[in-house]
Amino acid sequence: MVLWPQKRTMISTHFNFSKTKKLSDKSKLLIAFQKIGESRHSRKFQDLSKTNQIENLNVFSINNDYFKSSPIIPRWLMALNILLTM
């Protein structure tokens, strides 16, 4: 059994788009994956035995940011975020 306090791996990529549309002038798409491993250990005071708990998580995320300029508001941002944890 491998015991570590916390182990993380993250992979991400992003794409920038600059085609002007009704809702946005620019947009940015970010796609990411995280693999998280965490171990927790507990032991009562002066007790020789301890308990170990290991947790593994996979986290997928998609973020899409839209940027728009207008005469009323110089620059505004609208964002769409999707997060899936397994």
C-alpha positions as CSV (number, residue, x, y, z in Angstrom):
1,M,0.0,0.0,0.0
2,V,1.4,3.4,-1.1
3,L,0.7,6.1,1.4
4,W,1.0,9.8,0.4
5,P,-0.6,12.9,1.8
6,Q,-1.8,14.1,-1.6
7,K,-1.0,13.3,-5.2
8,R,-2.4,15.4,-8.1
9,T,-2.1,15.3,-11.9
10,M,-3.7,17.9,-14.1
11,I,-3.9,18.1,-17.8
12,S,-5.5,21.1,-19.5
13,T,-5.6,22.9,-22.9
14,H,-7.3,26.1,-24.1
15,F,-8.5,27.5,-27.4
16,N,-9.1,31.1,-28.3
17,F,-11.7,32.2,-30.8
18,S,-12.0,35.7,-32.2
19,K,-14.8,35.6,-34.7
20,T,-17.3,38.4,-34.0
21,K,-20.9,37.2,-33.4
22,K,-24.1,38.6,-31.9
23,L,-23.3,37.4,-28.4
24,S,-19.5,37.6,-28.4
25,D,-16.5,39.2,-30.0
26,K,-14.1,36.7,-28.5
27,S,-14.4,33.4,-26.6
28,K,-12.0,31.1,-24.8
29,L,-12.6,27.4,-24.3
30,L,-10.7,25.5,-21.5
31,I,-10.8,21.8,-21.1
32,A,-9.2,20.1,-18.1
33,F,-8.8,16.8,-16.3
34,Q,-7.5,16.2,-12.8
35,K,-6.7,13.0,-11.1
36,I,-6.5,13.4,-7.3
37,G,-5.3,10.8,-4.9
38,E,-5.4,11.5,-1.1
39,S,-4.6,9.4,1.9
40,R,-5.8,10.1,5.4
41,H,-4.4,8.5,8.5
42,S,-5.8,8.6,12.1
43,R,-4.5,7.2,15.3
44,K,-5.7,7.7,18.9
45,F,-3.2,9.1,21.4
46,Q,-0.7,6.4,22.5
47,D,-2.4,3.8,20.4
48,L,-0.2,1.6,18.2
49,S,-2.8,0.9,15.5
50,K,-3.9,3.4,13.0
51,T,-6.6,3.6,10.3
52,N,-5.8,4.5,6.7
53,Q,-8.2,5.8,4.1
54,I,-7.3,6.4,0.5
55,E,-9.5,8.4,-1.9
56,N,-9.1,8.7,-5.7
57,L,-11.0,11.3,-7.7
58,N,-11.3,12.0,-11.4
59,V,-12.4,15.6,-12.2
60,F,-13.4,16.7,-15.7
61,S,-14.1,20.4,-16.4
62,I,-15.1,22.6,-19.3
63,N,-15.0,26.4,-19.1
64,N,-16.2,28.6,-21.9
65,D,-15.8,32.4,-21.5
66,Y,-17.4,34.9,-23.9
67,F,-16.2,38.5,-24.2
68,K,-18.3,41.3,-25.8
69,S,-17.8,45.0,-26.1
70,S,-20.7,47.5,-26.6
71,P,-21.2,51.2,-26.5
72,I,-23.0,51.0,-23.1
73,I,-20.7,48.5,-21.4
74,P,-17.1,48.7,-22.6
75,R,-16.4,45.1,-21.9
76,W,-18.4,42.3,-20.4
77,L,-17.9,38.7,-19.7
78,M,-20.3,35.7,-19.8
79,A,-19.0,32.3,-18.6
80,L,-20.3,28.8,-18.9
81,N,-18.7,26.2,-16.5
82,I,-19.3,22.4,-16.4
83,L,-17.7,20.3,-13.7
84,L,-18.0,16.5,-13.4
85,T,-16.4,14.6,-10.5
86,M,-16.1,10.8,-10.4
